[in-house]
Amino acid sequence: TCEYCHTETPHQTNILNEHVIRVACQTCHIPFYAKANATKMIWDWSTAGQLDEEGHVKMEHDAYGNHNYLSIKGSFVYDDNVKPEYFWFNGTSNHQLVSDIIDTVPLQMNTLYGSYRDKGPTQKFDKPSKIWPVKVHRGKQIYDPVNKTLIQPKLWDNEKGQGAYWVDFDWNIASQKGMEYIGMPYSGEFDFIETEMYWPLNHQVS
């Protein structure tokens, strides 16, 4: 983080240094990101599998060469000069594992811990929560609506007929093969769930 090099009192005036107690340096100094190149904001796996009229994999790009659509991965939305979203964050988080039960929609792939009341230090956190700028990456991912878990599908293989989605384009078989490989149950039913991943920003200081 910024404080590792610039310390927690980098300004010449005390009023600005007092802001740093509850406002991350990045919040003021990274007012927007993806300034030179667009960044992927949305990835929708549910649209994957569309082939062209000859049965070949489709690829569609925008004017800058970014993928709008890939048969093997679905649809994408890119944006540039993006204003961050802001969250209380104390530097710790959790992550959704493939074995974890899904209990929220949209599903948070990681959760940033922190709140206004978390003023630290405590036994649990060394530092207080601060307002942080965050890139929120949104998507739709395959999951098992019966077992309420994410699905790890088999995606790749050298040859057809082995259940790999990128070759055979069959989500059901790919789900069966993938979950079997990691030793987890698959109900035989799949759907797609909205997901969010939170990336605190540290790069592209203005």
N, C-alpha and C positions, 0 to 999 in steps of 0.2 A: 504494500500500500504506500501511499504518498509519504506517510509519517516515517517510514523506515529511513528515508534520505533527508526529508525536509523537517523532521521533528513535529511535535504536536503544537508548537508555537512558531510557525514560519513567518508570520506577519509582523510588521513594525508597529502596528497599532493594536492595543489590547482588545478593542471591541471586535476586531476580526478574529483574533485568537480565541475569544470567548465563543464565537460561532462554531469553531471547530470542536467544541465539547460535544455538541449534539448534531452537527452537520458535517458529513464527510467532505474532505477536500474535493473529491471528484464531483460532488453535487454542483458546486459552483464552476469548477474548472473543466468539466465535460458537459456543456449544455446540450450538445447533440453529438451523435456518433455516425459512423459510416460516411465520413465526409469525402473520401476519395473514391471509394467503391461501394456499391450497394451491398447490403447484408441480407441474408435469408431471414425472414420474419415468420413465415408460415410454411409448414410442410404437411401436406395432406396425403397420407398413404391410401386413403379409401378410394381415391380415383385411379390408382395404379391398375395396370392390366389392359389398357386400351391399345390395340394394335392397328396398323394402317390397313388399307384395303387388301394388300397382298399378304397380310398376316405377319408383317415385320414390326419390330420395336419402333415406337414413335419417339422423336425428340423434337421439342419446340423450344426456341430461345427468344429472349427479348433483344432489343437493339444493342445491348451492351454485352451479349453473349451469355447472360445468366439463363439457367434452365427455367422455363415456365412449366414444362411437363416432360416427364420421362416415364415410359411404360413400366419400368421396373421399380420406380419409386413414387410415382404420383405427381401431384401438383405442388408448385412452389410460388410464394409471393416474396419479392425482394423490395427493399426500400432504401433510400439514402437520405442523409441529413436528418436522421431520426431523433426526435426528442425522447429522452429516457422516460421510463415510469419510475416512481419513487416509493421506497419501502423503508421501514425501520429495520435495521440489520446490525447484529452484534458480532458478526464474523463467523457465526456457526450456522450449520444447516443440516438437514437430513436428506435422504435420497430414497425414492421409490424403488424397491427391488422387485424382480419378476415374481418372487414368492409372496409379496405383500398383498393383502386384500385391498381392493379398490373401494373406497367409501366416500369419495367426493367426485363431483363433475363440475368443471373440468378437473382432471386428475393432475395434481402437482407432482411433477417428476422430481423436483427438489423443493424444499420449503426453507426459506430464509428465516431464521429465528431473530426475534427482536420486537420490541414494542416501546412506546413512549415511556411506560412505567419502568422499563429496564434501564436503570441509571448506573448500575455497576459501581465499583467491583463487588461481586458477590462470590459465594462459594462455587457457583456454576459458571459465571462469566467474568473474565478479567477486565473487560472494557464495557462502557455503556453502549446502548444502541444509538446509532446515528442514522440520519436520513441519507440513503444511498441512491444513486442513479442506477437503474437496472434495465438491461435488455430482457424483454419477455419473449421467448421463442414459443410460438403456439403451433399446434399440430393436431393431427388425428392419427392414432395408432391402433393397431389390431389388439383386441383383448377377448377374453372368454367371459361372456355375460352370465354364464351359469356358475363357474368357479370364482368369478369376480377377480381375475388376475390378468396381468398383461400376458400376451403370447409372444414367445420367442420363435418366430417361424424359421424354417430352413430356407435360406435365400439362394445359395449358389451351389452348383455342382458342375462337373466336367461334361455331363451328358444329360439328355432328356430322359424322362421317365423315372427319375430318382426323387421326385417330390420337391425339388428346389423351385421356389417361386420365380426367380429371375429366368428360369429356363422353361418351366411348365405352366406358369401363371395360374396356379390353382391354390387359393388361399387355404382351403380346408386341408388338403394333403400336406402343404407346407407347414401348417400349424401342427398337424399330427406328428410329422417327422421331427420338427424342431423341439416340441415339448417332450417327445420321447427321448431325444438326444440328451436333454438336460435333466431328465428324470422327474418331470412334473406332469400332473394330470391334465388332460384336455377333454372337455366335455363333448366335443364334436360340433359345437356351435361357436361362431365367431361374429364379432361386430367391430365397429371402430369407435373409439372414445376420444373426446377432445382432451388435449394435454397442454400443460404449460411448464416451461422450464425457465428458471430465473438466473440470469447471468449478471452479477454485479460488475460494473464497468471500472476499468483501471487504465484503459488505453485511449489515445487520441485526445490528450489534453489540448485545449484551445489556447 
